[in-house]
Amino acid sequence: MNRSEIQRLFTTAPFVQHVGMRLLEAGEGWCESEIEIQAHHQQQDSFIHAGVQATMADHTAGSAAATLIRPGQYVLTVEFKINLLRRYHQGVWKYAEGGVSFLLAKK
């Protein structure tokens, strides 16, 4: 796993930078990220917008998968499901952890 490549996934993705996601740690098959919830992350009732949570889930899981691929290969989400189980407010740090249980790749 190339840590600088995983960091690049966070620092060069414009939308990820816009929402303020940061890489915490990554290892082979896993990744952890965080975001400090601010006013621009909220929906109309002052809770974090589901799109922010989905972005965190998607990008963190994709980065976990990226720790397992060879140079010149790419990770692209085709489909995912998210269950929103808790509300978050401004000022709270949101944490995401992604892991890969298996990898299916074409040669």
LOBA-839038 format. One line per field, with one value per residue (C-alpha): residue in one letter; x negated, y, z negated. Coordinates in pm, 1 decimal, m for minus. Layout:
! LOBA-839038
code: a:...
X: X:...
Y: Y:...
Z: Z:...
This chain:
! LOBA-839038
code: m:n:r:s:e:i:q:r:l:f:t:t:a:p:f:v:q:h:v:g:m:r:l:l:e:a:g:e:g:w:c:e:s:e:i:e:i:q:a:h:h:q:q:q:d:s:f:i:h:a:g:v:q:a:t:m:a:d:h:t:a:g:s:a:a:a:t:l:i:r:p:g:q:y:v:l:t:v:e:f:k:i:n:l:l:r:r:y:h:q:g:v:w:k:y:a:e:g:g:v:s:f:l:l:a:k:k
X: 0.0:m127.9:m22.3:m103.0:129.3:413.9:347.3:359.4:713.2:819.0:615.9:690.7:1062.8:1236.8:1565.3:1388.9:1182.1:1496.7:1670.8:1350.3:1285.6:944.2:758.9:675.3:511.6:505.1:364.7:401.0:775.9:890.9:917.5:1033.6:1143.3:1300.9:1484.3:1575.2:1943.8:1997.9:2300.6:2261.0:2294.6:2644.2:2983.8:3291.4:3340.0:2976.7:2866.4:2580.5:2704.5:2729.0:2520.0:2225.5:2256.6:2286.9:1981.2:1781.2:1893.4:1823.9:1485.6:1356.9:1460.0:1314.2:988.6:980.8:1016.8:744.2:496.5:525.4:484.8:178.6:39.0:244.1:564.8:859.4:1146.6:1491.7:1812.6:2087.0:2344.9:2371.0:2638.5:2630.5:2840.2:2857.9:2883.5:2780.1:2821.6:2519.2:2501.7:2256.5:1931.3:1927.8:1645.5:1782.3:1568.4:1583.6:1413.2:1407.7:1288.6:1265.4:1384.7:1305.1:1172.7:1299.2:1083.1:1039.1:689.1
Y: 0.0:344.0:591.1:894.9:765.4:723.6:1077.3:1200.1:1060.1:1302.3:1607.2:1609.6:1521.8:1862.6:1760.8:1578.4:1893.8:2108.8:1918.2:1909.3:1535.5:1434.5:1105.3:982.9:646.6:372.2:24.4:m276.4:m310.6:m33.1:343.9:597.7:955.0:1245.3:1570.5:1855.1:1929.5:2294.7:2502.1:2433.2:2055.8:2095.4:2038.0:2250.4:2110.1:2169.6:1806.4:1690.6:1633.1:1267.9:1351.4:1441.7:1109.9:921.8:1102.1:1001.5:640.1:621.2:793.2:616.3:272.4:348.3:456.6:132.2:m60.5:154.6:21.9:m319.3:m236.9:m226.7:90.1:185.9:32.4:241.8:204.6:320.1:280.7:109.9:84.6:116.3:135.8:352.4:339.9:669.2:566.9:881.9:1257.8:1487.0:1859.3:2139.9:2129.0:1750.9:1549.5:1276.9:967.8:707.6:371.9:164.2:m188.7:m443.6:m796.5:m926.5:m787.3:m893.1:m780.3:m867.6:m947.2
Z: 0.0:94.5:m179.8:35.8:308.7:58.3:m72.6:288.7:319.6:46.0:146.6:520.3:524.9:552.4:386.4:102.5:42.7:62.0:m217.2:m424.6:m452.2:m585.0:m578.9:m928.5:m866.1:m606.2:m582.2:m361.0:m300.1:m535.6:m563.4:m824.1:m754.7:m941.9:m887.2:m1119.8:m1069.8:m977.9:m880.5:m507.3:m572.9:m717.3:m566.7:m645.6:m1000.6:m1108.7:m1079.9:m860.1:m506.2:m401.5:m96.3:m320.2:m502.7:m174.0:m37.4:m343.9:m315.1:57.6:55.3:m256.2:m128.3:214.5:54.6:m146.1:180.5:338.4:81.3:250.2:618.1:840.4:1001.5:1306.5:1165.4:1044.0:799.1:906.6:707.0:903.1:625.0:248.4:m19.1:m328.5:m646.2:m833.9:m1197.2:m1384.1:m1341.5:m1355.3:m1432.4:m1357.0:m1555.3:m1588.6:m1434.1:m1208.2:m1167.1:m890.2:m861.2:m543.5:m491.3:m214.5:m285.1:64.3:390.1:730.2:1020.2:1383.8:1505.0
